[in-house]
Amino acid sequence: MNDTMRDKTFSEQLTAEMPYLRRYARGLTGSQSRGDKITVATLKTILDDRSPFENSDPIKVNLFKCFHRIWSLSGVSPSAPEDALRGRTHALLAKLTVNSREALLLRTIEEFSVDHIAKIMDVNSSEVRHLIETANTELAESTQGRVMIIEDEPIIAADLSAIVQSLGHDVTGVSRTHTEALDHGRTSQPDLILADIQLADNSSGIDAVNDLLGLMDVPVIFITAFPERMLTGDKPEPAFLISKPFQEEQVRSAVSQAMFFASTVTLKG
């Protein structure tokens, strides 16, 4: 293979993995703009120096390893303390065990193996397992809030409700359509919205959420079978995204992470 073909193949493989790096970065920061900023910095670094990819590891592992190195050195805070409540959120995040949220997101949302996470974070596998366990404990002990679910499939809605409640959060109710979601949102005042993309009346969960965000300022977790379509970086996109079909641990992780960025969530001292 000549250099031109090799460069094209590398570029195509890298491009295919970028949506998932954006998802991870946004999950860490709770923000599309903050997450994408570090993602862009990672890409620029790779374009300047491709040597970290000169090994037998999958390109996705090397990509996330480059990101983790930049993230660790960036000093970017997950959420700027814009007011007193967000300031408390920031303070709680600062108290979490270093690298614990990173390990949890890599395992549950991005579905890396423990061994691959160890390579990404440059630690051993036993440390990765310890970090994941620590993250689950610390996140569960730090927040408690109210979750609104927008989902038209009864079985999936029941599963989501059970997962949310197992984390100690209250489910304000389940909406199946755009109209139900707006009516429910006006009266329930949730701290977090968990929404499917396609609803029962063929309306868009995105449209319902956008209308709700005109009434409240809360984080949103979208569930979709096509996450790459919402991770392009070209327009306003969600900070929290779960692939469908989902695993219970993915929902638990995303809900716990997103609760840290809620503007009205009850924070346990």
C-alpha positions in Angstrom: 0.0 0.0 0.0 1.4 3.4 -1.0 1.6 6.4 1.3 -1.5 8.1 -0.3 -3.7 5.0 0.1 -2.4 4.5 3.7 -3.2 8.1 4.6 -6.7 7.8 3.1 -7.4 4.6 5.0 -6.2 6.1 8.3 -8.3 9.2 7.7 -11.4 7.2 6.9 -10.9 5.0 10.0 -10.4 8.1 12.2 -13.4 9.8 10.8 -15.6 6.8 11.6 -14.6 6.9 15.2 -14.9 10.7 15.8 -18.7 10.7 16.6 -18.0 8.4 19.6 -15.1 10.5 20.8 -17.5 13.5 20.7 -20.0 11.6 22.7 -17.4 10.7 25.4 -16.1 14.2 25.5 -19.5 15.7 25.9 -20.4 13.2 28.7 -17.3 14.3 30.6 -17.9 18.0 30.3 -21.7 18.1 30.2 -21.5 20.4 27.2 -21.3 20.1 23.4 -19.1 23.1 23.0 -16.7 22.2 25.8 -16.5 18.6 24.7 -16.0 19.4 21.0 -13.3 21.9 21.8 -11.1 19.2 23.4 -12.0 16.8 20.6 -10.8 19.3 18.0 -7.6 19.8 20.0 -7.1 16.0 20.0 -7.6 15.8 16.2 -5.1 18.7 15.6 -2.5 16.9 17.8 -3.0 13.7 15.8 -2.6 15.5 12.5 0.7 16.9 13.7 2.0 13.6 15.1 0.7 10.2 14.1 3.3 8.2 16.0 0.9 7.2 18.9 -1.0 5.1 16.3 2.1 3.1 15.3 1.2 0.0 17.2 -1.1 -3.0 17.0 -3.9 -1.5 19.1 -7.3 -0.7 17.4 -7.4 2.9 16.0 -10.3 3.7 18.4 -8.2 2.8 21.5 -5.3 5.0 20.2 -7.7 7.8 19.5 -9.2 7.8 22.9 -5.7 7.5 24.5 -4.7 10.7 22.7 -7.8 12.4 23.9 -7.3 11.2 27.5 -3.7 12.6 27.5 -5.0 16.0 26.3 -8.0 15.9 28.7 -5.7 15.1 31.7 -3.5 18.1 30.9 -6.2 20.6 29.8 -7.4 21.7 33.2 -10.9 22.2 31.7 -13.5 22.1 34.4 -16.6 19.9 33.8 -19.1 22.7 34.5 -18.4 26.3 35.2 -20.0 27.6 38.4 -22.4 30.1 36.8 -24.5 30.4 40.0 -24.5 29.1 43.6 -26.1 25.8 42.7 -23.9 25.1 39.8 -21.0 26.1 41.9 -21.9 23.3 44.4 -22.1 20.9 41.4 -18.6 22.0 40.4 -17.3 21.5 43.9 -18.8 18.0 44.1 -17.2 17.0 40.8 -13.9 18.2 42.1 -14.2 15.8 45.0 -14.7 12.7 42.9 -11.8 10.3 42.6 -9.5 11.3 39.7 -10.2 9.3 36.5 -13.2 7.5 38.0 -15.9 9.1 35.8 -13.6 8.6 32.8 -13.3 4.9 33.5 -17.0 4.5 34.0 -17.9 6.3 30.7 -15.4 4.4 28.7 -16.7 1.1 30.1 -20.5 1.7 30.1 -21.2 4.2 27.3 -18.3 3.5 24.9 -18.2 -0.2 25.8 -14.4 -0.6 25.8 -13.0 -3.7 27.5 -11.2 -3.2 30.8 -7.9 -4.0 29.1 -8.5 -1.4 26.5 -9.4 1.2 29.1 -6.2 0.4 30.9 -4.3 1.2 27.8 -6.3 4.4 27.2 -5.7 5.7 30.7 -2.2 4.2 31.1 -3.1 2.2 34.3 -3.4 -1.5 35.0 -6.7 -3.5 34.7 -7.2 -3.8 38.4 -7.1 0.0 38.8 -9.7 0.3 36.0 -12.0 -2.0 37.9 -11.5 -0.1 41.1 -12.2 3.3 39.4 -15.4 2.0 37.9 -16.6 0.7 41.2 -15.6 4.0 42.9 -17.4 6.1 40.3 -20.6 4.1 40.7 -20.5 4.6 44.4 -19.6 8.3 44.5 -22.1 9.3 41.8 -24.9 7.4 43.5 -24.2 9.1 46.8 -23.9 12.6 45.4 -27.2 13.4 43.7 -30.9 12.8 43.9 -33.5 14.3 41.5 -36.6 14.0 39.4 -36.5 12.4 36.0 -39.1 12.8 33.2 -39.2 10.0 30.6 -40.3 10.5 27.0 -40.8 7.0 25.5 -43.6 5.4 23.5 -42.7 1.8 24.0 -44.3 0.6 27.3 -41.7 -2.1 28.0 -38.8 0.2 27.4 -40.4 2.9 29.5 -40.9 0.5 32.3 -37.2 -0.6 32.1 -36.0 3.0 32.1 -38.3 3.8 35.1 -36.9 0.9 37.1 -33.3 1.8 36.3 -33.8 5.5 37.3 -35.6 4.5 40.5 -32.9 2.0 41.4 -30.5 5.0 41.5 -32.6 6.7 44.1 -34.3 9.2 41.7 -38.0 9.9 41.3 -39.7 9.3 38.0 -42.2 12.2 37.4 -44.0 10.2 34.7 -43.8 8.8 31.2 -44.9 10.7 28.1 -45.6 8.9 24.7 -46.2 11.9 22.4 -45.0 15.5 21.8 -48.3 16.9 23.3 -48.1 14.6 26.4 -44.5 15.6 27.0 -45.2 19.3 26.9 -48.2 18.9 29.3 -46.2 16.8 31.6 -43.2 19.1 31.6 -45.2 22.1 32.5 -46.5 20.5 35.7 -43.7 18.1 36.8 -40.6 20.4 36.8 -38.1 17.6 36.3 -34.3 17.9 37.0 -33.5 15.6 34.0 -35.2 14.5 30.8 -34.7 11.0 29.3 -36.1 11.0 25.8 -36.4 8.6 22.8 -35.9 10.2 19.4 -39.1 8.8 17.7 -42.4 9.0 19.5 -45.8 7.2 19.1 -47.5 9.8 17.0 -44.5 10.0 14.6 -43.5 13.2 16.2 -39.9 13.9 17.1 -38.6 13.6 20.7 -36.0 16.2 19.7 -38.8 18.7 18.9 -40.5 17.9 22.2 -37.3 18.4 24.1 -36.5 21.7 22.4 -40.0 23.0 23.3 -39.5 21.8 26.9 -36.1 23.6 27.1 -37.9 26.8 26.3 -39.6 26.3 29.7 -36.8 24.9 31.8 -33.0 24.5 32.0 -32.2 20.8 32.6 -29.9 18.3 31.1 -31.3 15.8 28.5 -30.3 12.3 27.6 -31.4 11.1 24.2 -31.8 7.5 23.2 -31.3 6.6 19.5 -30.5 3.7 17.3 -28.3 6.0 15.2 -26.1 8.0 17.5 -23.6 9.0 14.8 -26.3 11.2 13.2 -26.4 13.4 16.3 -22.7 13.5 16.9 -21.5 15.4 13.8 -20.3 18.6 15.6 -22.0 20.7 12.9 -25.0 22.0 14.8 -26.4 22.1 18.3 -26.4 18.5 19.5 -27.0 16.7 22.8 -24.3 16.3 25.5 -25.7 13.0 26.6 -26.5 10.2 24.2 -27.3 6.5 24.6 -27.3 4.0 21.8 -30.3 1.8 21.2 -30.7 -1.0 22.2 -29.1 0.0 25.5 -27.7 -1.9 28.4 -28.8 -1.1 32.0 -25.3 0.1 32.9 -25.3 2.6 30.1 -28.5 4.2 31.4 -27.3 4.2 35.0 -24.0 5.8 34.0 -25.6 8.4 31.7 -28.2 9.4 34.3 -25.7 9.7 37.1 -23.3 11.8 34.9 -26.1 14.1 33.6 -27.5 14.7 37.1 -24.3 16.5 38.0 -25.2 19.1 35.4 -28.8 19.7 36.4 -29.6 23.2 37.4 -32.3 22.3 39.9 -31.1 18.9 41.2 -30.9 18.3 44.9 -27.3 17.8 45.7 -26.4 15.8 48.7 -23.8 17.5 50.9 
